[in-house]
Amino acid sequence: MAGRAEEGIGDAYNVSLSVSLLAADILASLPDYSVGTAQQAELSS
């Protein structure tokens, strides 16, 4: 997407904002596999 801004297809600010929001959505949708969460799950079962 950043390449589009470089080619003049989109405004660099809008493209970078869109990519940042998309990345935040993707990261928010991933399950949490942190060590603390796994240990809590084992302790509660």
C-alpha positions in Angstrom: 0.0 0.0 0.0 2.9 2.4 0.7 4.0 1.9 -2.9 0.7 3.4 -4.0 1.5 6.7 -2.2 4.9 6.8 -3.8 3.4 6.4 -7.2 1.0 9.3 -6.6 -2.1 7.1 -6.4 -3.0 8.1 -2.8 -2.0 10.6 -0.3 0.9 9.3 1.8 -0.8 10.3 5.1 -4.1 8.5 4.2 -2.2 5.4 3.0 -0.1 5.2 6.1 -3.1 5.7 8.4 -5.1 3.0 6.5 -2.2 0.6 6.9 -1.8 1.4 10.6 -5.5 0.8 11.2 -5.5 -2.4 9.2 -2.5 -3.7 11.2 -4.2 -2.8 14.5 -7.3 -4.7 13.5 -5.3 -7.7 12.5 -3.3 -7.7 15.7 -6.5 -7.3 17.8 -8.1 -10.3 16.0 -5.2 -12.6 16.9 -5.6 -14.9 19.9 -3.4 -14.1 22.9 -0.8 -16.8 23.3 1.2 -15.1 26.0 2.8 -17.3 28.7 0.7 -15.7 31.4 -2.6 -16.6 29.7 -1.5 -20.2 29.1 -0.5 -20.6 32.7 -3.8 -19.2 33.9 -5.7 -21.6 31.7 -3.9 -24.6 33.1 -4.4 -23.4 36.7 -8.2 -22.9 36.2 -8.8 -26.4 34.8 
